[in-house]
Amino acid sequence: MSKNCFKCREEITKRDFIECPKCKNFFHLDCTSIGEKFFFLLDVEKRKKCLCDYCKYQKLPNFDQLNINIPTTNSFDVLDVDDEYAEFVTFRQKNKKLPESLPDFSDSFMSTNTHSRSLNLQKTSRSLPDDDLRDCLMIQELKEEVLRLRTELIIANKEVDNLNITIRKLNKKILEQEKIIKIYKTVSIDDVKLRKPANNSYNSTPLSKPKKQKTKSFKPDTRHSSGCVEQIKLKETLPATQPEKIVNDRSRFYAESLASKTKTSEGTCKYSPNRKLCIISSIRSNKMATTLRNHFETQNICHYRITGGGINQLLSGLQTKLEDYTLNDYCILIVGETDFNVSKNYNELVLNIRKALLTVQHTNILICLPTFKFCNQSNIYNRRIETFNNLLYSDNINFEYCYILDSNKNLEYSTHMFSIYNGKLNKLGLKTYLHDIDEFITTFDDLTFSENRRMENISNLEVITCQENRTDSQKSSFRP
């Protein structure tokens, strides 16, 4: 059976109600002078003893039964006034004309109208409890309204603070995105995207442009090497059948070199041990440094380890370090994570790399791009690396001052190749990283050998044609 409030006549649905133990009626807490907080702070026994407002205010004293002493005589009659000072005392004069509704104010007024005054007093005293009840109810309602408005004001202030915080975060993100847009505009990434993609497996290296690489990497070797000049002079003195023998010897030497490459142990580099390698890195882990040295143990390696150094520190003194290196040697720059823990001007870093490497053109320089991280808080770090890689690759396409190896191409972005704890490369990821370096150098050697072989064949053909022209000229001179 549903319960209705005795005051507002509405159904009681919630648990915040009271049952008056005196009148046995149900009331909402909002319909009583008892506050909700005060009610729930009371014990269970005290809650049961709470009275409604009607029963509570019936305990007020009954003014009908009060004995009020009303004076019946004039107070001036009681006073003893001397005759000497009587002349200084003034008495109120009686009104000449009184309204018909008012009685005559005579000396016996108080005695005659005592009964009427008592009746009026009884009427006013009876109306007092109802007025007090209304006032208490209104005050309670106003207090609850004030509390409700205060809570709403506090909630609104908190929402305003939260909105201000989100606005600040969005403004920071907008500033960061504007900086990135400016960087992309300076490098003109849109022009880079319009270029045709390369068919080479190393898409991030200048090897995707074979014509320019041939002129850059092979012409200085054929022009300035003294052995090549002596070999050409020797070929001029040989008969016409000699070039085929030289070509066969050259192919046999190439086959022997390939056989020697396959005999090397697994886990180490497979190219010529006479080559010099200069590795400049900022590796902090000793285990990674030892695995790097063990991988190139068959080579004439020189490892410059600048722990925690940035790109500018790796490039310092590069020309003196590579003074004795030739085009058959390599300088491998392994870029670390130092410049990407905090945002920097990567356009300026790329300009510094270009200035430093344009002065070193007598050897092959390979830049290994920094690797990503695989962890929860690596999104900003990976975005910085991606920005730097795009800037360096697009700048190198225009100026061609080094070779670039995309270190992240063959890495699996999972815990299979990245550490669970710090998100860096684990052992398998490092092996894949070094395997990519080996594969790059071997493919470069194959291209170098094929190009040298082609140049030798061209020179041999020129020698043969020169000898044939000489013989033809001699025969024509002996004719009558």
C-alpha positions in Angstrom: 0.0 0.0 0.0 1.4 3.4 -1.0 2.1 6.0 1.6 1.1 9.7 1.1 2.6 12.7 2.8 0.1 14.3 5.2 1.2 17.8 4.3 1.7 17.8 0.5 -0.6 14.8 -0.2 2.0 13.3 -2.5 3.2 9.7 -2.6 6.3 8.9 -0.7 8.7 7.0 -3.0 12.1 7.5 -1.3 13.3 6.5 2.1 13.7 10.0 3.4 10.5 10.3 5.4 9.4 10.2 9.0 6.4 8.7 10.9 5.2 10.9 13.7 4.8 8.7 16.8 2.1 11.0 18.1 -0.3 11.4 15.2 0.9 8.3 13.2 1.1 10.3 10.0 3.9 10.2 7.3 5.8 13.2 6.2 8.6 14.0 3.7 11.7 15.3 5.3 11.3 18.3 3.0 7.8 18.9 4.4 9.1 19.2 8.0 11.4 21.5 9.9 14.0 18.7 10.3 16.9 19.0 8.0 18.0 16.0 5.9 21.6 16.1 7.1 20.4 16.4 10.7 18.0 13.6 10.3 20.6 11.1 9.0 23.0 12.1 11.8 20.6 10.9 14.4 20.4 7.4 15.9 17.7 5.0 14.9 15.9 5.5 18.2 16.0 9.2 18.0 14.7 9.1 14.4 11.6 7.2 15.6 11.0 9.9 18.2 10.9 12.8 15.8 7.6 14.7 15.8 6.0 16.5 12.9 5.6 20.2 13.0 1.9 20.0 13.9 2.5 17.9 17.0 5.7 19.8 17.9 4.1 23.3 18.0 1.0 22.1 19.9 3.2 22.1 23.0 3.3 25.9 23.0 1.6 27.4 26.2 -2.1 28.2 25.9 -2.6 31.9 26.2 -6.3 31.4 27.2 -5.3 30.1 30.6 -2.7 32.8 31.4 -3.5 35.3 34.2 -2.5 38.7 33.0 -2.5 41.4 35.6 -4.0 44.5 33.9 -4.1 47.7 36.0 -7.7 49.0 36.6 -6.8 52.4 37.8 -4.7 55.3 36.6 -1.1 55.2 37.6 -1.1 58.9 38.4 -3.7 58.4 41.1 -1.3 56.3 43.1 1.5 58.8 43.1 1.8 61.1 46.0 2.4 64.5 44.6 2.9 67.5 46.8 0.8 70.6 46.4 3.8 72.7 45.9 4.9 70.9 42.7 1.4 70.1 41.5 1.4 73.2 39.3 4.4 71.8 37.4 2.6 68.6 36.6 0.5 68.4 33.4 -2.3 66.0 32.8 -3.7 64.8 29.5 -6.8 66.5 28.5 -9.8 64.5 27.4 -10.8 64.7 23.8 -13.8 66.8 23.2 -15.2 64.7 20.4 -14.5 61.0 20.1 -15.4 58.8 17.2 -18.4 56.6 17.6 -16.4 53.4 17.3 -14.2 54.2 20.3 -15.4 54.2 23.8 -15.2 57.1 26.2 -11.7 57.2 27.9 -12.8 58.0 31.4 -11.2 57.1 34.6 -13.2 53.9 34.8 -12.2 52.8 31.3 -9.8 50.2 32.4 -12.2 48.6 34.7 -15.1 48.6 32.3 -13.2 47.3 29.3 -11.0 44.7 31.0 -13.1 41.9 29.7 -13.0 43.1 26.1 -9.2 43.4 26.2 -8.8 39.9 27.5 -10.9 38.6 24.7 -8.8 40.4 22.1 -5.6 39.1 23.7 -7.0 35.6 23.6 -7.7 35.9 19.9 -4.1 37.1 19.1 -2.6 34.5 21.3 -4.5 31.8 19.5 -3.2 33.0 16.1 0.5 33.1 17.2 1.3 29.3 16.8 0.1 29.2 13.2 2.3 32.2 12.2 5.3 30.7 13.9 4.8 27.4 12.1 4.6 29.1 8.7 7.7 31.2 9.5 9.7 28.1 10.5 8.7 26.2 7.4 9.6 29.1 5.2 13.0 29.6 6.9 13.7 25.8 6.5 12.8 25.9 2.9 15.0 29.0 2.3 17.9 27.3 4.1 17.6 24.3 1.9 17.4 26.4 -1.2 20.6 28.3 -0.2 22.4 25.0 0.4 21.3 23.7 -3.0 22.5 26.9 -4.7 25.8 26.8 -2.9 26.4 23.2 -4.1 25.5 24.1 -7.6 27.9 27.1 -7.5 30.7 24.8 -6.3 30.0 22.3 -9.1 29.9 25.1 -11.7 33.3 26.5 -10.4 34.9 23.1 -10.7 33.6 22.6 -14.2 35.0 26.0 -15.2 38.4 25.0 -13.8 38.3 21.7 -15.8 37.4 23.6 -18.9 40.3 26.0 -18.4 42.7 23.1 -18.0 41.5 21.5 -21.2 41.8 24.8 -23.1 45.4 25.1 -22.0 46.2 21.6 -23.1 44.6 22.2 -26.5 46.5 25.5 -26.9 49.8 23.6 -26.3 48.9 21.0 -28.8 48.0 23.7 -31.4 51.4 25.4 -30.9 53.2 22.1 -31.3 51.3 21.3 -34.5 52.0 24.8 -35.9 55.8 24.3 -35.3 55.6 20.9 -37.2 53.7 22.6 -40.0 56.4 25.3 -40.3 59.1 22.7 -40.4 57.4 20.7 -43.2 56.8 23.9 -45.1 60.5 24.8 -45.0 61.6 21.4 -46.3 58.7 21.3 -48.8 57.6 17.7 -48.1 54.9 18.0 -50.7 57.6 18.1 -53.4 59.2 15.0 -51.9 56.0 13.0 -52.0 55.5 13.8 -55.7 58.8 12.0 -56.6 58.6 8.5 -58.0 59.2 5.7 -55.5 62.4 3.7 -55.9 62.5 0.0 -56.6 65.4 -0.7 -54.3 64.8 -2.5 -51.0 66.5 0.4 -49.2 63.9 3.1 -50.0 65.3 5.6 -47.6 68.8 5.6 -49.1 70.2 7.4 -52.1 70.8 4.0 -53.8 67.3 4.5 -55.2 68.9 6.9 -57.7 71.5 4.6 -59.5 72.7 7.1 -62.1 73.8 9.7 -59.6 75.4 7.1 -57.3 77.5 5.7 -60.0 78.9 9.0 -60.9 79.5 9.9 -57.2 80.9 6.6 -55.9 82.8 5.1 -58.8 84.2 8.0 -60.9 86.6 9.2 -58.3 87.9 5.7 -57.8 88.6 5.2 -61.5 90.1 8.6 -62.0 92.4 8.9 -59.1 93.6 5.4 -58.5 97.1 4.8 -59.9 96.6 1.0 -60.3 93.8 1.6 -62.7 96.0 3.8 -65.0 98.9 1.3 -64.9 96.4 -1.5 -65.8 95.2 0.4 -68.8 98.7 1.0 -70.0 99.5 -2.6 -69.7 96.5 -3.6 -71.7 97.6 -1.4 -74.6 100.8 -3.5 -75.0 98.9 -6.9 -74.9 97.6 -8.6 -78.0 93.9 -8.5 -79.0 93.1 -11.9 -77.3 94.3 -10.7 -73.8 91.2 -8.8 -72.6 89.1 -11.9 -72.6 91.6 -13.6 -70.3 91.6 -10.5 -68.0 87.8 -10.6 -67.9 87.8 -14.3 -67.0 90.4 -13.8 -64.3 88.3 -11.0 -62.9 85.2 -13.1 -62.8 87.1 -16.0 -61.2 88.4 -13.6 -58.6 84.8 -12.4 -58.0 83.7 -16.1 -57.6 86.5 -16.7 -55.1 85.6 -13.6 -53.1 82.0 -14.8 -53.0 83.1 -18.2 -51.7 85.3 -16.5 -49.0 82.2 -14.5 -48.0 80.1 -17.6 -47.5 82.8 -19.3 -45.3 82.7 -16.6 -42.6 81.0 -17.6 -39.4 77.4 -16.9 -38.7 76.7 -13.7 -36.6 79.7 -11.8 -38.0 80.0 -9.6 -41.1 80.5 -11.3 -44.5 82.5 -8.7 -46.4 86.2 -8.2 -47.0 88.3 -8.1 -43.8 90.8 -5.6 -45.3 88.2 -2.9 -45.3 88.3 -0.3 -42.5 85.2 0.5 -40.6 84.7 3.6 -38.4 81.7 3.3 -36.1 80.6 6.4 -34.2 77.7 5.8 -31.8 76.2 7.1 -28.6 75.3 3.7 -27.2 74.9 3.7 -23.4 74.5 0.0 -22.8 77.7 -2.0 -22.5 76.1 -5.2 -23.8 75.0 -3.5 -27.0 78.5 -2.1 -27.5 80.1 -5.5 -27.0 77.7 -7.2 -29.4 78.5 -4.5 -31.9 82.2 -5.1 -31.6 81.8 -8.8 -31.7 79.8 -8.6 -34.9 82.6 -6.7 -36.7 85.5 -8.5 -35.0 86.9 -9.7 -38.4 87.1 -6.2 -39.7 89.6 -3.4 -39.1 87.2 -1.6 -36.8 87.5 1.7 -35.0 84.7 2.3 -32.6 84.2 5.9 -31.2 81.7 5.6 -28.4 80.3 8.9 -27.1 78.0 7.8 -24.3 74.8 9.9 -24.4 76.1 12.2 -27.0 73.9 14.1 -29.5 74.3 14.4 -33.2 76.5 17.5 -33.0 78.9 15.7 -30.7 79.0 12.7 -33.0 80.0 14.9 -35.9 82.7 16.8 -34.1 86.2 16.0 -35.4 84.8 13.8 -38.1 87.3 15.0 -40.8 90.3 14.2 -38.6 88.9 10.7 -37.7 88.4 9.8 -41.4 91.6 11.3 -42.7 93.1 7.9 -43.8 89.9 6.4 -45.2 89.2 5.8 -48.8 86.2 4.9 -51.0 86.6 1.3 -50.1 86.1 2.1 -46.4 83.0 3.0 -44.4 82.0 5.4 -41.7 78.8 4.3 -39.9 77.0 6.9 -37.8 74.5 5.3 -35.4 72.2 8.1 -34.2 71.0 7.6 -30.6 68.0 8.8 -28.5 69.6 11.9 -26.9 68.2 14.5 -29.4 64.7 13.0 -29.2 64.0 12.9 -25.5 63.2 16.6 -25.7 61.9 18.4 -28.7 64.5 20.4 -30.7 64.9 22.3 -33.9 65.4 19.2 -36.2 65.7 21.4 -39.3 68.8 23.0 -37.8 70.2 19.5 -36.9 69.8 18.5 -40.5 71.6 21.6 -41.7 74.5 20.8 -39.3 74.7 17.3 -40.7 74.8 18.6 -44.2 77.6 21.1 -43.5 79.7 18.5 -41.7 79.4 15.7 -44.3 79.8 17.8 -47.4 83.4 18.4 -46.4 84.0 14.6 -46.2 83.7 13.1 -49.7 86.7 10.8 -49.8 84.9 7.8 -48.1 81.5 6.3 -47.8 79.4 7.6 -44.9 76.3 5.6 -43.8 73.8 7.1 -41.3 71.7 4.7 -39.4 68.4 6.4 -38.6 67.3 6.2 -34.9 64.9 3.4 -34.0 61.5 3.7 -32.4 60.5 2.7 -28.9 57.7 0.2 -28.1 56.1 1.3 -24.8 53.0 3.1 -23.6 54.5 6.6 -23.3 56.5 6.6 -26.6 54.1 8.4 -29.0 55.7 11.8 -28.7 59.2 10.3 -28.9 58.3 8.3 -32.0 56.8 11.3 -33.7 60.0 13.3 -33.2 62.0 10.5 -34.7 59.7 10.3 -37.7 60.0 14.1 -38.2 63.8 13.9 -38.1 63.9 10.9 -40.5 61.7 12.6 -43.1 63.7 15.9 -42.9 67.1 14.1 -43.2 65.9 11.9 -46.1 64.4 14.8 -48.1 67.5 16.9 -47.6 69.8 14.1 -48.6 67.8 13.6 -51.8 68.6 17.1 -52.9 72.2 17.3 -51.8 73.5 13.7 -51.7 76.1 13.9 -49.0 75.7 10.4 -47.4 73.9 7.1 -47.5 70.9 6.5 -45.2 69.8 3.2 -43.8 66.2 2.9 -42.6 66.8 1.0 -39.3 63.1 0.6 -38.6 62.2 -1.1 -41.9 62.7 -4.7 -40.9 61.9 -4.3 -37.2 58.7 -5.9 -36.0 56.9 -3.4 -33.7 56.2 -5.8 -30.9 57.8 -7.3 -27.8 59.4 -9.8 -30.1 62.1 -7.3 -31.0 61.7 -4.6 -28.3 62.2 -4.8 -24.6 59.1 -5.0 -22.3 60.8 -2.8 -19.7 62.2 0.2 -21.5 60.8 -0.2 -25.1 64.3 -0.3 -26.7 65.8 -3.0 -28.9 66.4 -6.4 -27.4 68.9 -9.0 -28.7 66.8 -10.1 -31.6 66.1 -6.5 -32.6 69.8 -5.7 -32.4 70.7 -8.7 -34.6 68.1 -7.5 -37.2 69.6 -4.0 -37.0 73.2 -5.3 -37.6 71.9 -7.7 -40.4 70.5 -4.7 -42.2 73.9 -2.9 -42.0 75.6 -6.1 -43.4 73.1 -6.4 -46.2 73.5 -2.8 -47.2 77.3 -3.0 -47.4 77.1 -6.3 -49.4 74.7 -4.9 -51.9 76.8 -1.8 -52.2 79.9 -4.0 -52.8 78.1 -5.9 -55.5 77.1 -2.7 -57.2 80.6 -1.4 -56.9 82.1 -4.6 -58.4 79.6 -4.7 -61.2 80.2 -1.1 -62.1 84.0 -1.6 -62.0 83.6 -4.6 -64.2 81.6 -2.7 -66.6 84.1 0.1 -66.7 86.9 -2.4 -67.3 85.0 -4.0 -70.2 84.5 -0.6 -71.7 88.2 0.2 -71.4 89.1 -3.2 -72.9 86.9 -2.6 -75.8 88.5 0.8 -76.3 91.9 -0.8 -76.3 90.8 -3.4 -78.8 89.4 -0.8 -81.1 92.5 1.2 -80.9 94.7 -1.8 -81.8 92.4 -2.6 -84.7 92.6 0.9 -86.0 96.4 0.8 -85.7 96.6 -2.4 -87.7 94.3 -1.1 -90.3 96.3 2.0 -90.7 99.5 0.0 -90.9 98.1 -2.2 -93.6 96.9 0.8 -95.6 100.3 2.4 -95.4 102.0 -0.8 -96.9 99.6 -0.8 -99.9 101.1 0.6 -103.2 
